[in-house]
Each structure stands twice: as C-alpha cells, then as structure tokens.
Amino acid sequence: MAEATDEPVLQQLCHRIAADEFRHYRTFFDGMQRYQAREPISLLARLGVVIGRVRETEDDELAFAYHCANEPNLPYDRERCAREYGARAYGVYRAHHVEQVVRMTFRASG
C-alpha cells in the first residue's frame, strides 16, 4: 500500500506495519529453525506448518475489518466481504511483493 499512495503519513505507517510483519516472520522463522535443530521434522510437515500459517489469512479478521470500515450498515457476509477485501488488497500487489512472499515461504519451509 505504501507504493500505491503518495500520502507520506500513510506511506510511513505502511512501512512500519511491514517492518512489524517482517519481525513476526523472523520470529516464526527463528522458532522453526530452533525446533528443527532439536526435533527435526520432514519437509512435508514443515510445508504443512507454513501452509497453515498462510491459510490464517483466510479467517474472518480481514473480511470483518473490511465490513466494519466499508459497510457497517449491511449485514455481515464473510464470503462477500472477503471477496471485496481481496479485490481491493490484491490490486495493489506488484510482482516483487509476490516474489518476496514466495521466497519467504520457501525459506521458512526449508
């Protein structure tokens, strides 16, 4: 989103959120490495963990946030709100964002 706006305050906020999310990733990655060193798990099991983490983005949190911010007077419909959120959010992704996600996912799974 920081790249999709010229608003400096929003850019700064987005960069801070991105840095915080990267710290979350780093904590997950470091924990995964420590766990793997003590009690190795197969590549398939590690991929399962990573996929589970990615699937957490499909929960109600983002859809409900979209609902509250954009249509608070309508009844909440998770599927519709998730679709509407995705249509807007994915529209600001660029190729280098997707590449970074893929790199981080492969790295976390080993």
VMD Tcl script that draws the C-alpha trace (Angstrom):
set ca {
  {0.00 0.00 0.00}
  {2.94 2.31 0.66}
  {3.82 2.11 -3.03}
  {0.23 2.77 -4.09}
  {-0.09 6.15 -2.36}
  {1.64 9.50 -2.42}
  {0.45 10.34 1.10}
  {3.64 10.50 3.24}
  {1.97 9.70 6.57}
  {0.22 6.65 5.11}
  {3.50 5.56 3.50}
  {5.30 5.81 6.83}
  {2.55 3.89 8.61}
  {2.61 1.18 5.95}
  {6.39 0.84 6.22}
  {6.10 0.47 10.00}
  {3.41 -2.19 9.65}
  {5.51 -4.03 7.05}
  {8.54 -3.93 9.37}
  {6.42 -5.29 12.21}
  {5.11 -8.09 10.00}
  {8.66 -8.94 8.97}
  {9.61 -9.17 12.66}
  {6.70 -11.62 13.11}
  {8.03 -13.66 10.19}
  {11.53 -13.58 11.63}
  {10.25 -14.81 15.00}
  {8.40 -17.65 13.24}
  {11.47 -18.49 11.14}
  {13.84 -18.47 14.11}
  {11.45 -20.65 16.10}
  {11.16 -23.07 13.22}
  {14.96 -23.34 12.98}
  {15.33 -23.93 16.73}
  {12.60 -26.57 16.64}
  {14.13 -28.23 13.59}
  {17.56 -28.40 15.29}
  {16.10 -30.10 18.40}
  {13.48 -32.29 16.81}
  {13.75 -32.49 13.02}
  {10.53 -32.77 11.06}
  {10.12 -33.73 7.44}
  {9.89 -31.26 4.60}
  {6.26 -32.27 4.13}
  {5.47 -31.48 7.77}
  {7.29 -28.13 7.52}
  {5.31 -27.28 4.39}
  {2.15 -28.14 6.32}
  {3.10 -25.66 9.05}
  {3.83 -22.93 6.50}
  {0.61 -23.59 4.60}
  {-1.30 -23.44 7.87}
  {0.22 -20.06 8.64}
  {-0.67 -18.77 5.17}
  {-4.24 -20.05 5.49}
  {-4.67 -17.98 8.64}
  {-5.13 -15.02 6.31}
  {-8.43 -16.59 5.24}
  {-10.03 -16.23 8.65}
  {-12.69 -13.64 9.49}
  {-10.29 -10.96 10.66}
  {-9.67 -9.23 7.32}
  {-13.18 -9.77 5.98}
  {-14.74 -8.37 9.14}
  {-12.36 -5.40 9.17}
  {-13.43 -4.67 5.59}
  {-17.08 -4.92 6.63}
  {-16.66 -2.55 9.58}
  {-14.77 0.04 7.55}
  {-16.84 -0.06 4.37}
  {-20.36 -1.26 5.00}
  {-21.26 -1.18 8.69}
  {-24.97 -0.76 7.94}
  {-25.21 -4.01 5.95}
  {-25.44 -7.49 7.45}
  {-22.03 -9.16 7.69}
  {-21.40 -11.72 4.95}
  {-17.93 -13.23 5.39}
  {-17.63 -14.64 1.86}
  {-18.69 -11.40 0.18}
  {-16.53 -9.23 2.44}
  {-13.51 -11.49 1.95}
  {-14.02 -11.29 -1.82}
  {-14.38 -7.49 -1.73}
  {-11.36 -7.11 0.53}
  {-9.30 -9.36 -1.73}
  {-10.32 -7.46 -4.85}
  {-9.03 -4.24 -3.33}
  {-5.99 -5.54 -1.46}
  {-4.63 -7.77 -4.21}
  {-4.97 -4.89 -6.64}
  {-2.04 -3.07 -5.01}
  {0.29 -6.09 -5.02}
  {3.14 -5.98 -7.51}
  {5.31 -8.78 -8.87}
  {8.12 -8.07 -6.39}
  {5.66 -8.45 -3.50}
  {4.59 -11.88 -4.72}
  {8.22 -12.89 -5.29}
  {9.09 -11.85 -1.73}
  {6.20 -13.89 -0.30}
  {7.26 -16.95 -2.29}
  {10.89 -16.53 -1.19}
  {9.90 -16.16 2.46}
  {7.56 -19.16 2.27}
  {10.19 -21.41 0.69}
  {12.82 -20.24 3.14}
  {10.58 -20.89 6.14}
  {9.76 -24.39 4.94}
  {13.42 -25.20 4.34}
}
mol new
graphics top color blue
foreach p $ca { graphics top sphere $p radius 0.5 }
foreach p [lrange $ca 0 end-1] q [lrange $ca 1 end] { graphics top cylinder $p $q radius 0.2 }
display resetview
